[in-house]
Amino acid sequence: MESVVLLSNDKKNLKLVSSICKEYGYIFFYIDSLEEAKKFLLNEKVTVVVMEAGFISSPIAFIQTMRNFGCDASFIYIGDGDRNEVRFFLKNGFYDYLNSDFEKIELATSIEEAIENKYAFEGIRSLAEELEKSNEKLIQRTKELEIEKIHLNEIVDVLKLIDNFVKDLNKSDFEKIPDIIDSYISVRFQDRYYIITKVYEENKEDISVTNIPDKFAKFDTLFKGIDLKRLGNNESRGKVKLKLDKEYFFLVYPIWYEDNYFGSILIEGNMIEEYDDFYLTLISEHLALNVFNKKLLIDLQEAKDKLLETERQKTLLNLAVSLNHIINNNLLGISLNFEYIKKFCNDDNELHKSFDIIEKNIDTIKKVVEKLQKVKDIKTEEYLPGINMLKLSEESEN
């Protein structure tokens, strides 16, 4: 229910204001003491305050004080001021200004409109508060979006580097990989120690790249007793403590694809930024896949070369068997006919000399045939530049 307070030093308008409140259903209070008025207005919920001239010497200062302490009532002033005074009062917190000879209907209307004004003001104030809250939320969201923008820019930068890293890996051979890794690690971690290892033998880690000065560590014993493969497994990323000029912790990023472990990337520190962790994870994963594929291609090429060599050996062995068969059959015919001719030429010495030469050549051909029969592994040797022939020396017989 709405409440109306009359602040006055006399009671000439007491009945009038009381009757208006009774008629309109307002709760009515009358106060003739300034101190009581202050206490009441600051401790009770008041809708409209009607203040008569003479109640207080500084009505403007009074209303401003009440406002500062939280009083949100609408104030109506009754006095006999000129137009400038009326304008001044209305500009400084009073809702209405009535002349002292006002009519009842004027005061009733003013009180009614003052009540509406109070609730309109409360609505505006509530809206302003909501707008302020919304503004604070927007400011907070703007800050969050700015942070997200920075984060996304970092991710984009990481992905660009990774894209270039993959391209460089794809067009390089094994020997260039350490230099490529070094360049892509140092671009983001030049202010940290880092080590990249690779596995040459089972359970043996060798340093491939590092930016640690030689004087700080004996690299041949750096990983003695440390199982980087276990620390850098697929389920959790471990840390390792290494003694350099002093003790340092290193995060371990495994170069691991399926069941194949190719080494580790170690970055100095206990913690790392999210996008740096993302970067190193992608580096190690793409590196592992690239090394795996390169090894696979090498193994495939070796298998193809071995298959081609096997086919070549098989073809040459078949050729050797064929040649052996042809030469052996013809040699047998030549030998039989040669022995037959010799029976009819016993007295011709010159002819016998030729026979000796023929016999030596027949023996040589026999030896070649015997070697062809024993060939199990085909070897060749250069006959002329760019031309090879079968090697039938004594070594090829075994």
Buried (B, 14 or more C-beta within 10 A) or exposed (E): EBBBBBBBEEEEBBEBBBEBBEEEEBBBBBBBEBEEBBEBBEEEEBBBBBBBBEBBEEBBEBBEBBEEEEBEBBBBBBBEBEEEEBEBBEEEBBBBBBEEEBEEEEBBEBBBBBBEBBEEEEEEEEEEEEEEEEEEEEEEEEEEEEEEEEEEEBBEEBEEBBEEBBEBBEEBEEEEBBEBBBEBBBEBBEEBBBBBBBBEEEEEBEBBBBBBEEEBBEEEEBBEEBEBBEBBBEEEBBEBEBEBEEEBBBBBBBBBBEEBBBBBBBBBBEEBEEBBBBBBBBBBBBBBBBBBEBBEEEEEEEEEEEEEEEEEBEEBBEEBEEBBEEBBEEBEEBBEEEEEEBEEEEEEEEEEEEBEEBBEEBEEBBEBBEBBEEBEEBBEEEEEEEEEEBBBEEEBEE
